């Protein structure tokens, strides 16, 4: 699927520039069924292979100290869902939905595995992922683990974004207590039921190594969203 990313530094200049994400040339009728399609923004990493100008541009992300050395982890973002259409086009499997959120990658400096922590700002599935803690865990044969969470479990006083509801500002939301709670217990329930996925719970072994933000789509959907001021700040 082709994605469209539009940067605008002029309109709403008080935001310091905005990024609009949308499907590019893909309609509700031509969206494929059966798979997840992601439109994500991520900070710039090393781009040496693109030549000296790209290589000289500053990187947008610096890995953190180990989690055991941190006292707080704040995220900032402006999220504006401009358009969202969901149909029942796909029935085998019957998955037609869109979500918006941010993912954080943590690297284990002891065994080089990855912990993936995803925060959902909105899902088109009514009532999903808004209670009972994080909503899933998964692991693979390489020892990599992931969990999902909903922003209302972290910042209950912020009304999540909604289609046509305008810009929602997340300012200095401290996600560290929540992340620490999940990692320090050393296990997560998988998405299929009561089975637990176990992982290294030693906070000194994990550091924050990257992030992304944007929208993820399945089936008969169309979504357009605008993002600004996406930042993640770790403090000792």
Helices and strands as residue ranges (DSSP letters): E 3-8, G 13-15, E 18-23, E 36-42, G 48-50, H 52-56, G 67-69, E 72-86, E 97-108, E 114-123, E 136-139, E 145-150, G 151-153, E 168-174, H 176-185, E 187-189, E 196-198, G 203-205, E 206-218, E 221-235
